[in-house]
Amino acid sequence: MKAELNRYVEKPWGYEKWIAVTDHYALKEIFFKKGQRCSFQYHNKKQEHIYILSGKLEVLEDNKNRELETHIYGPGEIIFNPATYRHRNTALEDTTIIEVSTPDLDDVVRIEDDYDR
């Protein structure tokens, strides 16, 4: 059965295409413009798996000891953001990712944001 795009959301750093949103999961394609970054954030309930389709991301993220580290991720690599772990993505190139998460899409706690959201 053919389905339609659930939602398209413009962001100051790029866009999100909400491909599927159910009671059990959400699936998004997310694009970051080179040099742009999302907010430094965490989620109380939401858990995310990120698959890098193209481009390169610099990710500031909590490690298992809740200490911040910076890693570079490229095509084919996977990032896991557990609930309550802090993270921020910065696009080193135009970057497209696929995000699969729990359906808690409004669960964003911004610690710092370049766009005063």
N, C-alpha and C positions, 0 to 999 in steps of 0.2 A: 504494500500500500504506500503510495507516495505521500509525503508529508511536506509541509511548508516551514519556512524559517519561523521560529517562535518569536524572535525579537531581534532588532538591530539597535545597538546602543553606541552613539558617538561618545568618545572620551577625549579629554584634552591631549592625551598621549597616543591616541589611535582609535580603535573601535572593538566592540564585542559583537559577535553573532551568536545568539542563543539558539542552538540547533535543537536541543531537546531539554525539556524540564518536566520531570515526573515527581511523584511522591518519594522516589528512591534515589534519584540521581539527577544531575544537570550536566549537559555537554555544551561547551562553547568553543568557538574559534575566536582567538584574541590576537589582535595585531598591535604591535608597538612601533611607532616611528623612531628611527635612529636618533639617539641622544635624549629620548624622553623616558620618563620613569613613572611608575604608579606610586601611590602613597606607601609609606612605611606603615605596615598594618599587621593585624592578626585577626583571627576569627574565634569566637567563643565555642561554636559548634562545628562550623564548616571545616571539612577536610578536602584537600585538593591533590590531584595528581596532574602534573603538567608534562606534556610531550612537546618537545621542540620540533616543529616542522621545518622551519628555515630561519636563518639569521643566527644571532648570538646574543645571549642575555648575561649581564652581570647581576648576580643575585646576592643580596645581603640577607642572611638567614640565620636563625638559631640552629646550633648543633644540638646533639643529644643532651649536652650539659647546660643548655639554654644560654650559651655564649655566642655572640654574633661572629659570623665568618662570612667572607666573600668568596663566591665561586663563579666560574665562567661555564656556561652551558651552551652547547651547540646542537645542530640537527641530530635527531635520533636519541638524545638524552632525555631522561625523565627526572622530574623534581617532585618530591612529596612534601606537602605542607600540612602537618598535623594541626588539629585544633589547638589554639592558644600559642602556637609558635610564630614569632615575628618574621616578616619577610618583606622585601622590596625588590622589584625587577627594574633594571635599567637596560634599555636596548642599545647595544654596541653597534648594531646594524639594524635595518628594517627587519623585524622579527615576527613570525607567525607561530603561535602555539595552539595546542588543543588542551583544554582544561576539562577534566572530568571531576566532579565534586559531589558532595552531599547537596541536597536541594536548598540549603540555607543561604539563599542568594543575597539577602539583605544583612547578613551577619558580617559586617566590616567595622572594625574598630581602627580608626586612623590615628596613628601616633604623630605622624608628620606628613604634610601634603604640600607639594609645590603649587597647587591650584586653589588653596584655601577652601577646600570642601569640608 
